[in-house]
Amino acid sequence: MLPEPSLLAIYALGLWDGFFASLGVTALLAATPALVGRENLMQAGAITMLTVRLGSVISPMVGGLLLATGNVAWNYGLAAAGTFITTLTLLRLPLLPPPPQPREHPLKSLMAAIRFLFSNPLIGGIALLGGLLTMASAVRVLYPALAGCGR
């Protein structure tokens, strides 16, 4: 932990969290049909939304209980441990090789995607809005620290 609060660290961690959260959600949604089959896609989507909604309700409660019994460091430590355990479970998923396609340099592919976003206002706007929402919701990583300041 830093000796003093740092706005730069908050922004950096918010960017980090938002970037990797958006990658993870995109990968999960892309892999869902291969994992559950197209016939179960609607049910898998419903279960996914249920777990997200339950998590958004239960997480603050658990965080509050941890703050009441421990401190901010415990809260962040348990969140990091939970993330690590989740990552370990994801490693057990079957490999999903991409369909055969011509090899392209990753930066060229990234530039093609950015050009597509700028050339298609609807998709670009949705992507921008999704990115902004992800960044704005990243402030949740500060809840334990903000609660700790009130003591």
N, CA and C of each residue as an Amber inpcrd file, in Angstrom:
protein
   453
   0.8420000  -1.1800000   0.0000000   0.0000000   0.0000000   0.0000000
   0.8830000   1.2380000   0.0000000   0.3990000   2.2770000  -0.6260000
   1.1460000   3.5190000  -0.7130000   1.0920000   4.2610000   0.6190000
   2.1460000   5.0330000   0.9340000   2.1310000   5.7620000   2.2040000
   1.0490000   6.8430000   2.2510000   0.7080000   7.4210000   1.0870000
  -0.3330000   8.4430000   1.0080000  -1.2570000   8.1250000  -0.1540000
  -2.5010000   8.5820000  -0.0920000  -3.4050000   8.3610000  -1.2260000
  -2.8440000   9.0010000  -2.4950000  -3.0530000   8.3420000  -3.6250000
  -2.5250000   8.8320000  -4.8950000  -3.6200000   8.7930000  -5.9520000
  -3.9680000   9.9670000  -6.4700000  -4.9670000  10.0390000  -7.5270000
  -4.4670000   9.3380000  -8.7820000  -3.1770000   9.4530000  -9.0630000
  -2.5980000   8.7840000 -10.2290000  -2.7360000   7.2650000 -10.1040000
  -2.4990000   6.7310000  -8.9060000  -2.6490000   5.2850000  -8.6970000
  -4.0990000   4.8630000  -8.8840000  -5.0320000   5.6890000  -8.4390000
  -6.4510000   5.3610000  -8.6090000  -6.8040000   5.3140000 -10.0860000
  -6.3580000   6.3270000 -10.8430000  -6.6280000   6.3330000 -12.2840000
  -5.9680000   5.1460000 -12.9720000  -4.7250000   4.8560000 -12.6110000
  -4.0100000   3.7370000 -13.2420000  -4.7110000   2.4130000 -12.9460000
  -5.1010000   2.2020000 -11.7070000  -5.7940000   0.9640000 -11.3550000
  -7.1860000   0.9010000 -11.9770000  -7.8440000   2.0430000 -12.0970000
  -9.1380000   2.0800000 -12.7800000  -9.0060000   1.7070000 -14.2450000
  -7.9670000   2.2450000 -14.9120000  -7.7100000   1.8770000 -16.3080000
  -7.3880000   0.3910000 -16.4270000  -6.5380000  -0.0940000 -15.5470000
  -6.1470000  -1.5090000 -15.5480000  -7.3800000  -2.3990000 -15.3750000
  -8.1890000  -2.0900000 -14.3720000  -9.3790000  -2.8880000 -14.0910000
 -10.3690000  -2.8230000 -15.2510000 -10.6030000  -1.6380000 -15.7650000
 -11.5460000  -1.4880000 -16.8690000 -11.0930000  -2.1980000 -18.1280000
  -9.8020000  -2.0860000 -18.4380000  -9.2720000  -2.7140000 -19.6510000
  -9.3930000  -4.2320000 -19.5760000  -8.9050000  -4.8180000 -18.4860000
  -8.9210000  -6.2730000 -18.3930000 -10.3220000  -6.8270000 -18.1370000
 -11.1700000  -6.0600000 -17.4690000 -12.5570000  -6.5090000 -17.2980000
 -13.2630000  -6.5660000 -18.6410000 -13.0260000  -5.5550000 -19.4880000
 -13.6860000  -5.5710000 -20.7980000 -13.1570000  -6.7010000 -21.6650000
 -11.8640000  -6.9950000 -21.5790000 -11.3190000  -8.1350000 -22.3270000
 -11.9070000  -9.4460000 -21.8230000 -11.9920000  -9.5860000 -20.5030000
 -12.5070000 -10.8240000 -19.9300000 -13.9620000 -11.0680000 -20.2730000
 -14.7680000 -10.0270000 -20.1980000 -16.1890000 -10.1830000 -20.5200000
 -16.3590000 -10.5310000 -21.9920000 -15.6020000  -9.8630000 -22.8490000
 -15.6830000 -10.1520000 -24.2830000 -15.2860000 -11.5950000 -24.5690000
 -14.2030000 -12.0500000 -23.9530000 -13.7590000 -13.4290000 -24.1700000
 -14.7850000 -14.4290000 -23.6450000 -15.3590000 -14.1400000 -22.4880000
 -16.3650000 -15.0400000 -21.9220000 -17.5890000 -15.1340000 -22.8290000
 -18.0580000 -13.9900000 -23.2960000 -19.2350000 -14.0020000 -24.1670000
 -18.9410000 -14.6860000 -25.4950000 -17.7230000 -14.5220000 -26.0120000
 -17.3670000 -15.1700000 -27.2730000 -17.2380000 -16.6800000 -27.1060000
 -16.7930000 -17.1310000 -25.9380000 -16.5790000 -18.5600000 -25.7170000
 -17.8400000 -19.2900000 -25.2640000 -18.8410000 -18.5700000 -24.8090000
 -20.0400000 -19.2040000 -24.2590000 -20.7040000 -20.1910000 -25.2120000
 -20.9210000 -19.8560000 -26.4990000 -21.5700000 -20.8380000 -27.3870000
 -20.7860000 -22.1470000 -27.5060000 -19.4560000 -22.0610000 -27.5200000
 -18.6540000 -23.2750000 -27.6320000 -18.6870000 -24.0890000 -26.3380000
 -18.8590000 -23.4210000 -25.2080000 -18.8550000 -24.1220000 -23.9230000
 -20.1940000 -24.7780000 -23.6010000 -21.2950000 -24.1050000 -23.9210000
 -22.6070000 -24.6310000 -23.5330000 -23.4290000 -25.1300000 -24.7080000
 -23.0050000 -24.8470000 -25.9200000 -23.7770000 -25.2310000 -27.1000000
 -24.8000000 -24.1620000 -27.4350000 -25.0730000 -24.0200000 -28.7030000
 -26.0130000 -22.9720000 -29.1420000 -27.4200000 -23.1950000 -28.5890000
 -27.7890000 -24.4510000 -28.3840000 -29.1430000 -24.7260000 -27.8910000
 -29.3380000 -24.2720000 -26.4500000 -28.2560000 -24.1040000 -25.6900000
 -28.3470000 -23.6850000 -24.2870000 -27.8970000 -22.2450000 -24.0760000
 -27.7500000 -21.5060000 -25.1540000 -27.2020000 -20.1560000 -25.0640000
 -28.0990000 -19.2140000 -24.2500000 -29.3980000 -19.3000000 -24.4410000
 -30.3120000 -18.4190000 -23.7160000 -30.2470000 -18.6980000 -22.2100000
 -30.2220000 -19.9650000 -21.8340000 -30.1480000 -20.3130000 -20.4130000
 -28.8080000 -19.8640000 -19.8120000 -27.7300000 -20.0390000 -20.5730000
 -26.4150000 -19.6150000 -20.0860000 -26.3810000 -18.0990000 -19.8930000
 -26.9980000 -17.3600000 -20.8140000 -27.0670000 -15.9060000 -20.6670000
 -27.8510000 -15.5000000 -19.4330000 -28.9400000 -16.2100000 -19.1680000
 -29.7490000 -15.9050000 -17.9850000 -28.9670000 -16.1870000 -16.7040000
 -28.2560000 -17.3010000 -16.6750000 -27.4530000 -17.6350000 -15.4880000
 -26.3240000 -16.6250000 -15.3090000 -25.7090000 -16.2160000 -16.4130000
 -24.6440000 -15.2170000 -16.3420000 -25.1700000 -13.9170000 -15.7470000
 -26.3060000 -13.4420000 -16.2340000 -26.8790000 -12.1990000 -15.7060000
 -27.2810000 -12.3490000 -14.2410000 -27.8040000 -13.5080000 -13.8760000
 -28.1830000 -13.7440000 -12.4870000 -26.9600000 -13.6620000 -11.5770000
 -25.8640000 -14.3000000 -11.9780000 -24.6610000 -14.2650000 -11.1440000
 -24.0780000 -12.8600000 -11.0700000 -24.1380000 -12.1120000 -12.1630000
 -23.6440000 -10.7310000 -12.1410000 -24.4890000  -9.8880000 -11.1930000
 -25.7950000 -10.0230000 -11.2820000 -26.6860000  -9.2370000 -10.4160000
 -26.5280000  -9.6420000  -8.9490000 -26.4670000 -10.9380000  -8.6830000
 -26.2590000 -11.3850000  -7.2990000 -24.9180000 -10.8940000  -6.7710000
 -23.8990000 -10.9740000  -7.6100000 -22.5840000 -10.4970000  -7.1990000
 -22.5780000  -9.0180000  -6.8790000 -23.3200000  -8.2310000  -7.6560000
 -23.3560000  -6.7890000  -7.3980000 -24.1240000  -6.4600000  -6.1210000
 -24.9760000  -7.3620000  -5.6690000 -25.7060000  -7.1500000  -4.4200000
 -24.9210000  -7.7180000  -3.2360000 -24.3720000  -8.9060000  -3.4100000
 -23.7050000  -9.5940000  -2.3020000 -22.3120000  -9.0190000  -2.0200000
 -21.5940000  -8.6180000  -3.0580000 -20.2220000  -8.1320000  -2.8680000
 -20.1230000  -6.9620000  -1.8950000 -20.9410000  -5.9120000  -2.0250000
 -20.8360000  -4.8250000  -1.0420000 -21.1440000  -5.2800000   0.3840000
 -22.0800000  -6.2250000   0.5300000 -22.4090000  -6.7250000   1.8570000
 -21.2010000  -7.4510000   2.4660000 -20.5990000  -8.3260000   1.6670000
 -19.4290000  -9.0570000   2.1590000 -18.2860000  -8.0840000   2.4440000
 -18.1020000  -7.1010000   1.5470000 -17.0650000  -6.0910000   1.7760000
 -17.3000000  -5.3150000   3.0570000 -18.5520000  -4.9560000   3.3220000
 -18.8740000  -4.2470000   4.5560000 -18.5990000  -5.0850000   5.7890000
 -18.9440000  -6.3640000   5.7200000 -18.6590000  -7.2610000   6.8490000
 -17.1600000  -7.3930000   7.0800000 -16.4010000  -7.4910000   5.9860000
 -14.9480000  -7.5840000   6.1280000 -14.3670000  -6.3090000   6.7270000
 -14.8860000  -5.1590000   6.3000000 -14.3990000  -3.9000000   6.8690000
 -14.7610000  -3.7700000   8.3420000 -15.9390000  -4.2560000   8.7020000
 -16.3660000  -4.1630000  10.0970000 -15.5260000  -5.0560000  11.0000000
 -15.0690000  -6.1920000  10.4740000 -14.3050000  -7.1280000  11.2970000
 -12.8000000  -7.0140000  11.0970000 -12.3720000  -6.4670000   9.9950000
 -10.9380000  -6.3650000   9.7090000 -10.5780000  -4.9530000   9.3060000
  -9.8110000  -4.8450000   8.2190000  -9.4540000  -3.5260000   7.7100000
  -9.4360000  -3.5580000   6.1830000  -9.0530000  -2.4460000   5.5910000
  -9.0720000  -2.3180000   4.1330000  -8.1170000  -3.3170000   3.4830000
  -6.9620000  -3.5280000   4.0750000  -5.9820000  -4.4460000   3.4880000
  -6.5520000  -5.8620000   3.3910000  -7.2890000  -6.2930000   4.4060000
  -7.9180000  -7.6200000   4.3570000  -8.9100000  -7.6990000   3.2040000
  -9.6620000  -6.6390000   3.0200000 -10.6630000  -6.6000000   1.9670000
 -10.0110000  -6.7630000   0.5960000  -8.9810000  -5.9760000   0.3430000
  -8.2910000  -6.0720000  -0.9430000  -7.5690000  -7.4090000  -1.0900000
  -7.0070000  -7.9080000  -0.0050000  -6.3190000  -9.1960000  -0.0600000
  -7.2590000 -10.3420000  -0.4120000  -8.4290000 -10.3580000   0.2040000
  -9.4000000 -11.4100000  -0.1140000  -9.9440000 -11.2580000  -1.5350000
 -10.0940000 -10.0210000  -2.0010000 -10.5260000  -9.8130000  -3.3930000
  -9.4690000 -10.3400000  -4.3580000  -8.2030000 -10.0930000  -4.0510000
  -7.1240000 -10.6040000  -4.9020000  -7.0840000 -12.1300000  -4.8680000
  -7.2800000 -12.7190000  -3.6940000  -7.2970000 -14.1840000  -3.5940000
  -8.4630000 -14.7660000  -4.3880000  -9.6250000 -14.1330000  -4.3090000
 -10.7760000 -14.6000000  -5.0840000 -10.5290000 -14.5200000  -6.5800000
  -9.8830000 -13.4500000  -7.0120000  -9.5440000 -13.3130000  -8.4310000
  -8.5720000 -14.4050000  -8.8540000  -7.5960000 -14.6970000  -8.0070000
  -6.6200000 -15.7420000  -8.3190000  -7.3000000 -17.1050000  -8.4240000
  -8.1950000 -17.4060000  -7.4960000  -8.9060000 -18.6930000  -7.5290000
  -9.7770000 -18.7870000  -8.7770000 -10.4280000 -17.6890000  -9.1350000
 -11.2350000 -17.6740000 -10.3600000 -10.3690000 -17.9530000 -11.5780000
  -9.1910000 -17.3490000 -11.6170000  -8.2740000 -17.5770000 -12.7360000
  -7.8720000 -19.0400000 -12.8100000  -7.6250000 -19.6590000 -11.6760000
  -7.2600000 -21.0790000 -11.6730000  -8.3860000 -21.9450000 -12.2300000
  -9.6230000 -21.6140000 -11.8880000 -10.7340000 -22.4080000 -12.4250000
 -10.8810000 -22.2040000 -13.9300000 -10.5880000 -21.0080000 -14.4170000
 -10.6830000 -20.7550000 -15.8570000  -9.6170000 -21.5220000 -16.6350000
  -8.4990000 -21.7970000 -15.9990000  -7.4350000 -22.5460000 -16.6780000
  -7.8580000 -23.9770000 -16.9890000  -8.8870000 -24.4730000 -16.3080000
  -9.3550000 -25.8430000 -16.5330000 -10.3420000 -25.9480000 -17.6970000
 -10.7340000 -24.8150000 -18.2590000 -11.6490000 -24.8490000 -19.4020000
 -10.9590000 -25.4710000 -20.6100000 -11.7190000 -26.0930000 -21.4960000
 -11.0940000 -26.6760000 -22.6900000 -10.5430000 -25.5850000 -23.6040000
  -9.5020000 -25.9340000 -24.3400000  -8.9360000 -24.9920000 -25.3000000
  -9.9320000 -24.7700000 -26.4310000 -10.0900000 -23.5460000 -26.8180000
 -10.9850000 -23.1990000 -27.9160000 -10.1470000 -22.5640000 -29.0240000
  -9.5860000 -23.3940000 -29.9050000  -8.7390000 -22.8160000 -30.9470000
  -9.5690000 -21.9580000 -31.8970000  -8.9900000 -20.8710000 -32.3820000
  -9.7290000 -20.0220000 -33.3160000  -9.9120000 -20.7320000 -34.6480000
 -10.9430000 -20.3660000 -35.3880000 -11.1220000 -20.9840000 -36.7060000
  -9.9580000 -20.6160000 -37.6170000  -9.6530000 -21.4830000 -38.5840000
  -8.5320000 -21.1850000 -39.4760000  -8.7670000 -19.8720000 -40.2300000
  -7.7640000 -19.0490000 -40.2360000  -7.8260000 -17.7760000 -40.9460000
  -6.4090000 -17.3210000 -41.2480000  -6.2570000 -16.4360000 -42.2110000
  -4.9040000 -15.9830000 -42.5310000  -4.2880000 -15.2360000 -41.3500000
  -2.9970000 -15.4410000 -41.1520000  -2.2880000 -14.7850000 -40.0550000
  -2.0980000 -13.3120000 -40.3860000  -2.3400000 -12.4720000 -39.3990000
  -2.1670000 -11.0380000 -39.5660000  -1.4450000 -10.5120000 -38.3390000
  -0.5960000  -9.5320000 -38.5430000   0.1120000  -8.9380000 -37.4170000
  -0.9150000  -8.3460000 -36.4460000  -0.7320000  -8.5420000 -35.1370000
  -1.7270000  -8.0680000 -34.1650000  -1.9970000  -6.5630000 -34.2530000
  -0.9610000  -5.7660000 -34.5130000  -1.1840000  -4.3230000 -34.5960000
  -2.0040000  -3.9520000 -35.8290000  -1.7900000  -4.6740000 -36.9430000
  -2.6100000  -4.4350000 -38.1370000  -4.0640000  -4.8020000 -37.8510000
  -4.2560000  -5.8960000 -37.1470000  -5.6060000  -6.3190000 -36.7850000
  -6.2660000  -5.2910000 -35.8670000  -5.5120000  -4.7730000 -34.9080000
  -6.0300000  -3.7520000 -34.0010000  -6.4130000  -2.4930000 -34.7680000
  -5.5590000  -2.0770000 -35.7050000  -5.8600000  -0.8860000 -36.5050000
  -7.1000000  -1.1060000 -37.3690000  -7.2640000  -2.3110000 -37.9140000
  -8.4590000  -2.6100000 -38.7110000  -9.7130000  -2.5230000 -37.8390000
  -9.6130000  -2.9960000 -36.6070000 -10.7570000  -2.9270000 -35.6900000
 -11.0920000  -1.4750000 -35.3520000 -10.0720000  -0.6600000 -35.1190000
 -10.3020000   0.7550000 -34.8020000 -10.9110000   1.4750000 -36.0030000
 -10.4030000   1.1800000 -37.2130000 -10.9860000   1.7760000 -38.4240000
 -12.4510000   1.3760000 -38.5590000 -12.7600000   0.1170000 -38.2590000
 -14.1460000  -0.3460000 -38.3310000 -15.0230000   0.4270000 -37.3540000
 -14.5260000   0.6290000 -36.1320000 -15.3110000   1.3630000 -35.1380000
 -15.5880000   2.7930000 -35.5840000 -14.5850000   3.4410000 -36.1970000
 -14.7850000   4.8140000 -36.6540000 -15.6590000   4.8870000 -37.9030000
 -15.6430000   3.8430000 -38.7130000 -16.4380000   3.8760000 -39.9460000
 -17.8950000   3.4790000 -39.7070000 -18.1820000   2.8450000 -38.5890000
 -19.5450000   2.4210000 -38.2870000 -20.0080000   3.1550000 -37.0280000
 -20.7490000   4.2560000 -37.1830000 -21.1030000   5.0770000 -36.0140000
 -21.9020000   4.3280000 -34.9430000 -22.7810000   3.4350000 -35.3440000
 -23.5920000   2.7230000 -34.3550000 -22.7190000   1.8060000 -33.5000000
 -21.9280000   0.9510000 -34.1490000 -21.0600000   0.0250000 -33.4060000
 -20.0030000   0.7980000 -32.6270000 -19.4250000   1.8300000 -33.2340000
 -18.4280000   2.6470000 -32.5390000 -19.0070000   3.3240000 -31.3110000
 -20.2340000   3.8420000 -31.4380000 -20.8820000   4.4790000 -30.2910000
 -21.1750000   3.5040000 -29.1730000 -21.6110000   2.3110000 -29.5440000
 -21.8740000   1.2850000 -28.5310000 -20.5770000   0.8890000 -27.8300000
 -19.4970000   0.7330000 -28.6080000 -18.2070000   0.3810000 -28.0090000
 -17.7130000   1.4950000 -27.0890000 -17.8820000   2.7490000 -27.5210000
 -17.4700000   3.8790000 -26.6860000 -18.2830000   3.9240000 -25.3970000
 -19.5820000   3.7660000 -25.5150000 -20.4430000   3.7710000 -24.3330000
 -20.0830000   2.6240000 -23.3860000 -19.8380000   1.4350000 -23.9430000
 -19.4370000   0.3010000 -23.1110000 -18.1240000   0.5580000 -22.3950000
 -17.1640000   1.1480000 -23.1040000 -15.8840000   1.4810000 -22.4780000
 -16.0430000   2.5040000 -21.3670000 -16.8590000   3.5340000 -21.6200000
 -17.0910000   4.5540000 -20.5950000 -17.8050000   3.9720000 -19.3780000
 -18.7830000   3.1050000 -19.6100000 -19.4810000   2.4740000 -18.4860000
 -18.5420000   1.5890000 -17.6760000 -17.6700000   0.8630000 -18.3670000
 -16.7100000   0.0150000 -17.6640000 -15.7650000   0.8610000 -16.8300000
 -15.2860000   1.9660000 -17.4100000 -14.3830000   2.8470000 -16.6640000
 -15.1030000   3.4730000 -15.4610000 -16.3490000   3.8980000 -15.6660000
 -17.0880000   4.5310000 -14.5750000 -17.3960000   3.5350000 -13.4600000
 -17.6610000   2.2900000 -13.8210000 -17.9770000   1.3040000 -12.7860000
 -16.7220000   0.7910000 -12.0930000 -15.5510000   1.1090000 -12.6320000
 -14.3060000   0.6610000 -12.0030000 -14.0840000   1.3450000 -10.6590000
 -14.8380000   2.3980000 -10.3750000 -14.6940000   3.0890000  -9.0990000
 -15.0560000   2.1770000  -7.9300000 -15.7130000   1.0700000  -8.2150000
 -16.0870000   0.1500000  -7.1360000 -14.8670000  -0.3890000  -6.3970000
 -13.6870000  -0.3600000  -7.0300000 -12.4900000  -0.8250000  -6.3310000
 -12.1430000   0.1000000  -5.1750000 -12.7180000   1.2920000  -5.1550000
 -12.4350000   2.2420000  -4.0780000 -13.3790000   2.1130000  -2.8910000
 -14.4470000   1.3610000  -3.0150000 -15.4310000   1.2760000  -1.9350000
 -14.8080000   0.9170000  -0.5850000 -13.9520000  -0.1110000  -0.5220000
 -13.3700000  -0.4260000   0.7940000 -12.5460000   0.7230000   1.3650000
 -11.7740000   1.4000000   0.5190000 -10.9550000   2.5060000   1.0150000
 -11.8280000   3.6750000   1.4590000 -12.8760000   3.9560000   0.6910000
 -13.7790000   5.0420000   1.0710000 -14.4910000   4.7240000   2.3780000
 -14.8790000   3.4800000   2.5610000 -15.5300000   3.0900000   3.8090000
 -14.5500000   3.1740000   4.9720000 -13.2790000   2.8480000   4.7060000
 -12.2660000   2.9170000   5.7520000 -11.9710000   4.3410000   6.1760000
 -12.1590000   5.3220000   5.2730000 -11.9160000   6.7300000   5.6070000
 -12.9590000   7.2720000   6.5700000 -14.1270000   6.6570000   6.5970000
 -15.2110000   7.1360000   7.4550000 -15.0500000   6.7360000   8.9070000
 -14.0810000   5.9130000   9.1900000 -13.9090000   5.4420000  10.5750000
 -13.2870000   6.4920000  11.4370000
